[in-house]
């Protein structure tokens, strides 16, 4: 038996063998999403992959004890979790490193927000559910709706879009993502998705060149919007990125679009930190606490080290401070905020340091940096994200009947949000994972090979 096989075998044993159907977790402190505070853990009961009440007629509970400096959070939900890798014009969804990295960082549920290889992602989820491979829940989005999908036809009719929605809804999609879509096509997508009680989100634009402004999408009934608030502040004579660069965060017209979001109950996923990372912003938020180059394949590492700053990098550096002020204003007004990382691994257009799974901690820190309280940020990434995707009956809090998903960190993140980076244990569906073992198994595997 060779050494690589022995190491992989030991990883399987560590990760999967000690799976008990009935378990009690004692000790430490647990985040209560109702009060947005930590309370002394009185015992977390896990029965058949779900949180229990403790009243189950079970005599053979397995007890695991935590220390007093252990803090327990509901499993993080990433609502913009890309698995995508691209190199030399070819793109694929990574099912080797990304799932381990997401899970190791406490992300127990991911909404891919547009899958490049949906069939492959469905197979991955099946393997994860059967306990054959480690990874988070993949709350499928199916393929993109719009030109971001490799198989998209610009001439798709209303009926064809509805059929596409029906097919992926039948297969178990949790929602859909629009990117590069016309107004008529988006309306069909929203209407048909709602027939299945599924949500729609979108990476939209300013209205430039027949694109859809987020304000139009809200009037159509969209559920969530990514990146740009939209409205009259985005001039339709140029694309959203260029328009945002010119935006004045103090403009009174911003109140109109924010109020439209609030009145319509539409969630905004600013994906704030990714713009700082792309722009190479100098802030403690973007400190590489994970030594991420250890996770790259040799080829990916060489490509990244040889990359040069692009015009898009410079543009995002200008956009980042504007997005900071816009998001804070949205929060102060009472807008609904969700959390997503938006970190595809694009070697053709390098987006700066930050692998998706690790990046959730930077997104949380970026929100706290602009003045959003840590307790609210933790609420957004757990309970509010679950509500936004329509799965609050299954996830978002440590409550009886929900998926037994949580993470354990060292120290109170309400005192220092960067303590979320100290994840040492992750529980998904009642199965316990050692964070470091997951990370070790992902090293050297992210990206294309020779």
C-alpha positions, 0 to 999 in steps of 0.5 A, a space after each residue: 500500500 503506497 503512502 498517498 493511498 495510506 494518507 487518503 485512507 486515514 483521512 476517510 477514517 478520521 472524517 467518516 467512521 465515527 458517525 453516531 446517529 444520536 449525539 449530545 454536544 455539551 460545553 461552550 457557548 451557542 449563538 442564539 439567532 433570536 437574541 443575536 447573542 451567545 448563551 451557555 450551551 445547555 446541550 445540543 442534541 443530534 438525532 439522525 442528522 437533525 437537531 433533537 429536543 433531548 426528549 427522544 427515547 434514546 439510551 445510548 447517546 454519544 456525548 462530546 464535550 467542548 471547552 469554555 472558550 469554544 463558541 458554536 455558530 449555526 452552519 454558515 450559508 454562502 448564497 454566492 458560492 462559486 465552484 468555478 475554475 477557468 483557464 485558457 478559455 475553458 471553465 469547469 466546476 471544481 469538485 475536488 478542493 472547493 467542497 473541502 475548503 468550503 466545509 472546513 471554513 464552517 460553510 455547511 450550505 452553498 448556493 452555487 449561483 449558477 453552475 457551469 456543469 450542473 450534472 457534475 454538481 448533482 453527482 457531487 451532492 449525491 456523493 456528499 449525501 451518501 457520506 462518500 465525500 466531504 463537502 457542504 450541502 449544495 443547494 442547487 441553482 442549476 445552470 445560469 439563466 442568461 449568456 453566462 450559461 455555456 448552452 444559453 441561446 439568446 433566442 430562447 422563447 418564453 415557453 423554452 425558458 419556462 420548460 428549462 425552469 420546470 426541468 431543473 425544479 423537478 430535479 431539485 433546484 433550490 432557486 435560480 440565478 440570472 446573468 446576461 438576460 433580457 427583460 422578457 426572459 427574466 420575467 418568464 424566469 421569475 414567473 415560472 420559478 415562483 410557480 414552484 415556490 423557488 426564488 430568483 436572484 440576479 447579476 444584473 446591469 444598468 440597462 445598458 445595451 438591452 440589459 436589465 436594471 435591478 429596479 426593473 427586476 424588482 418590479 418584475 418580482 425578483 427575490 434577491 439582487 447581487 452586486 448593484 442596487 440599481 435604480 436611476 443612479 446607474 446610468 443606462 448609457 454605460 455599464 453598471 461597473 463604470 456607472 458605479 464608479 461615478 456614483 455619489 453614495 450621499 445622493 438623495 436618489 439612493 433613498 428611492 431605490 433602497 425604499 423600493 427594496 424594503 417595500 418589496 422585501 427584496 434581499 441585497 447581496 453586495 458581495 462587498 469584500 470581493 471588490 476589495 480583493 480584486 482591487 488589491 485594497 490595503 486593509 486587514 480584512 484581506 490579510 491572507 490568514 490561510 496561506 492560500 497558495 498552499 491550495 493551488 496546483 503547481 500550474 495555478 500557482 505559476 499562472 497567479 504569480 505571473 499575472 499582471 494588474 488589469 484595468 478591472 483590478 483598478 476599477 474595483 479599487 475605485 468601486 470598493 469605497 463606494 460600495 462600502 458607503 452604499 451598503 452601510 446606508 442600505 443597512 442603516 435604512 433597514 434593508 435586507 442583507 445576505 452574505 455571499 463570497 462570489 469567488 470563482 477561481 479565474 486564472 484568465 482574469 485573476 480576481 485577487 487573493 481569496 479562495 471562496 471558502 476562506 473568503 466568507 470570513 473576509 466578507 463578514 469582517 468587511 461588513 463589520 469594518 463599515 460599522 455593521 454590528 458583528 451580531 447582525 453580520 452573524 445573523 445575516 450569514 445564518 438565519 437571514 440567508 436561510 430566510 432569503 433562500 426559503 429554507 428557514 424551516 431547515 437551516 439558519 439556527 440551532 433549533 429542533 427539527 433543522 439540519 444538524 449543521 454548525 461550526 465551532 470556533 475559539 473565542 467570542 466573535 462578537 468581540 472580534 469578528 476575525 475569530 470566525 477564522 479559527 474554525 476547528 470543528 464542523 458538523 454537517 448533518 450530524 457528522 463531525 469533521 476536523 477542519 484542519 484534516 479537510 484543509 490538508 486534504 485540499 492542499 495542492 488541488 485547486 486549479 488546472 493540472 499540467 
